[in-house]
């Protein structure tokens, strides 16, 4: 079946709809945001703010809500730092939770989905351990770039909603210090992580597990439709994880830290730390300097998500039999293959003919990319146009198989958008990220960031031009 990216966001009224409290007091802890010495609005995502009825806020109102965290009307007061456990690089950690953020608000969006507004860098919580609960400004800028790029490339991702600079000096071991501080707000379809389930099974709380499964099915998947809700939820979650894995690979994206506490139940990518985009099809490319074994390298991300699903399945056995969960786990490789194939066809702008018929094209594409003669972004720009490209890189014998497969395919996309006539692929390599940050750090120049966001969004429009 053809891959369909998320549609362009549209305007909707503000509709508060606090559902998280249905799960009781053991799901999270009431907290208060830190008081910051300054509040300088650096980014507001009006594209997505309009979908939850917040696009008309003045900048002053915006900062009051997303810098000082005054409650939104009829919403959470106080916010909640959610509880969870997690496997971190496959080592189980029962001492984590929302350590520098909280769930700030819930509301309905333009598609009537329940949406969460959650923070990063808003101060300490009961789960901060020895951390200060703060976010560096560079970390916030990097998250803007990651989410904008991934959204444009058809990856289901949280949206960076707001970034407010807060006027503190922070000290970090992985950044030149002291460095500037910020507080960020992200919009996502869920704040419930695999690790949320892991905490509940560790506490042997079957009643809360039943309630959480029903909550997720009701509010994220259209309701409970079978007599085995835990299996139903796992099947839906596995399909979403396969889709996420497939889109990561086609985007050339490496998340860096695919721990079970960094994967949510709706299959949205979120919580960006040491992410990178690999310029070339490099299977062993890693994003985190501390990932010495390459556990979360580019090519192992589908494996990582599959492993994480197994941990979720283990938690769900608190309330259901394991056999149907294992059956779903066993189907994951096929689901991933289908998702990857659909996403490759979409980026190439050709009609998908189904997994088995598309497989020769996708295998040929992967082999062509593996030659590393062109970057991933250049490859998909050149081959996304109507005519087969004649550049010397593509007429070499090594590209013959891919050229032949592409020549057989029907175009699925209009190439009238100016992006397809350009010679400049929109990319997000580390040198570009650092250049954007250097302009801010050295000259407080935000124009390169704003220009990059504009360029990314134009590419997104081109990719959606079916």
Buried (B, 14 or more C-beta within 10 A) or exposed (E): EEBEBEEEBEEBEBBBBBEBEEBEEBBBBBBEBBEBEEBBBBBBBEBBBBBBBBBEBEEEEBBBBBBBBEBBEEBBBBBBBBBBBBBBBEEEBEEBBBBBBBBBBBBBBBEEBBBBBBBBBBBBBBBBEEEBBBBBBBBBBBBBBBBBBBBBBBBBBBBBBBBBBBEBEBEBEEBEEEBBBBBBBBBBBBBBBBBBBBBBBEBEBEEBBBBBBBBBBBBBBEEBEEEBBBBBBBBBBBBBBBBBBBBBBBBBBBBBBBBBBBBBBBBBBBBBBBBBBBBBBBEEBBBBEEBEEBBBBBBBBBBBBBBBBEBBBBBBBBBBEEEBBEEBBEBBEEBBBBBBBBBBBBBBBBEBBEBEEBBBBBBBBBBBBEBEBBBBBBBBBBBBBEEBBEEEBBEEEBBEBBBEBBEEBEEBBEBEBEBBEBEEBBBBBEEBBEEBBEBBBEEEEBEBBEEBBEBBBBBBEBBBBE
